[in-house]
Amino acid sequence: MAFLGLFSLLVLQSLALGTTFTDETIAELSVNMYNHLRATGEDENILFSPLSITLAMGMLELGAQGSTLKEIRHSMGYDSLTNGEEFSFLKDLSHMVTAEESQYVMKIANSLFVQNGFHISEEFLQMIKKYFNAEVNHVDFSQNVAVANYINKWVENNTNSLLKDLVSPRDFDAVTHLALINAVYFKGSWKSQFRPENTRTFSFTKDDESEVQIPMMYQQGEFYYGEFSDGSNEAGGIYQVLEIPYEGDAVSMMLVLSRQEVPLATLEPLVKAQLIEEWANSVKKQKVEVYLPRFTVEQEIDLKEVLKALGVTEVFIKNANLTALSGRK
């Protein structure tokens, strides 16, 4: 039993339909990032937030001009939008997913940490506040230990102390001028709760076909479920898709399960934006027995190579055009 988990914010679709920023744009970006991470991550788990990356890149885009700006917009899938339209969408999206009346808790915090004495354009500060509600903090990056502690404390305070040690002193030195930090915190309860007394120890098959004994949550109920063909004849060529909603139905987790004889790696290349949409539109509510492993995942990812593979290269070189940020040529 091996899972490919896709954390799906289904509210994105309903919001996107009201703009020219389509849900396909969001899904395409998510899948592209996933595929690049899969190609470089060997056999590791993959955990990342497309929302967090999109917001961080949005803040960076506000400071870019010329070919640097064009690279960012193209890699993020914004070519079909009028200039700046994406910022209004990201602002509305942030407000929507963090609405206080939601039955889940989601917090988004953005901050700009700037070297003391480094000039930041007043227009940039106004725009980053308007669209991302970002704080601006002045620090001395040459004091890298103190700065790392300061930023990590800020992150802890904005993620209910769940995310610790996001940055380390080695991330900063005397030539660092700016750090854009985004933190996303989500906490939700399943619409249909797993009862603790139903948790049992079962065998779980890993990708290398070895088995481990792990606690497995269990419940029987009505869920959106479907079976799909992977185009092969192995184990009948069928894999399963299950959608488990959180309270309020605005957010759900989508799980993809290969047949026991089929390695998960054979399914991963199939994942495309259109296929995710097909899963969401094709699953039907029916009675299902659900066995779900209890797990904790932590991961640190350097997105530099992933972003470069997506086409964002100029921001990593000395001649990056970030003059909209500084207001100086």
Secondary structure, 3 states (H helix, E strand, C coil): CCEEEEEECCHHHHHHCCCCCCHHHHHHHHHHHHHHHHHHCCCCCCCCCHHHHHHHHHHHHHCCCHHHHHHHHHHCCCCCCCCCHHHHHHHHHHHHHCCCCCCCEEEEEEEEEEECCCCCCHHHHHHHHHHHCCEEEEECCCCHHHHHHHHHHHHHHCCCCCCCCCCCHHHCCCCCCEEEEEEEEEECCECCCCCHHHCEEEEEECCCCCEEEEEEEEEEEEEEEEEEECCCCHHHHEEEEEEEEECCCCCEEEEEECCCCCCHHHCHHHCCHHHHHHHHHHCEEEEEEEEEECCCCCCCCCCHHHHHHHCCCHHHCCCCCCHHHHCCC
